[in-house]
């Protein structure tokens, strides 16, 4: 089914979206020039944008290692890594992609869980749509025709989009809302659409909604976690990763790193 295109209504909206793009990060990879071996390249799911930037900052201060963080959808990173993209550490929002890379002999092992994520409904400030965990406001808005466009990450390759689809199917809204969808390349872009006014709302990552830069732009309600497959987020070192990558991989399991992750709404895996 063809999804509706979106249009910027005026220069103000365009400016707001450009500003928001500053925190979305890159969702694609192209072969870079050879860089210093001291720089560790990290392919991170876009729901990690604010949390991992904060963790990385502390890690760099403490160790002297330098990180290059690239954010995007886990499915796209998986495809790129299969083709030899020169990332040292992959932080996926869905552990399935890590297991597939391990089966293809691209990683040192099957990695380890680093967090569980959550999704929720977000609508722009001042919206007439009720923001509630049970999505009753969305159902009512669909019935009254108040929703013209709605954003989620692309479920074809973005784990947060896959879980958004599952949640909408759980409450019987998927077939009604699918023709109105504006699909983000990743969940950060879906959040951009949901808060900029270019859609009436969207389903985004809890970790993004908790960031002050996003929270001030809209209202958020956490969707019950049993409405969708758990967002089991797994990281893994790629073959030939340098020592700095191993150091960051280990640092992500420390109490200091986990406190930051918890602050952004992630649940830590049990030992």
Secondary structure, 3 states (H helix, E strand, C coil): CCCCCCCCCCHHHHHHHHHHHHHHCCCCCCCCCCCCCCEEEEEEEHHHHHHHHHHHHHHHHHHCCEEEEEEECHHHHHHHHHCCCCCCEEECCCHHHHHHHHHCCCECCCCEEEEEECEEEEEECCCCCCCCCCCHHHHHHHHHCCCCCEEEECCCCCHHHHHHHHHHHHCCCHHHHHHHEEEECCHHHHHHHHHHCCCCCEEEEHHHHCCHHHHCCEEEEECCHHHCCCEEEEEEEECCCCHHHHHHHHHCCCHHHHHHHHHCCCECCCC
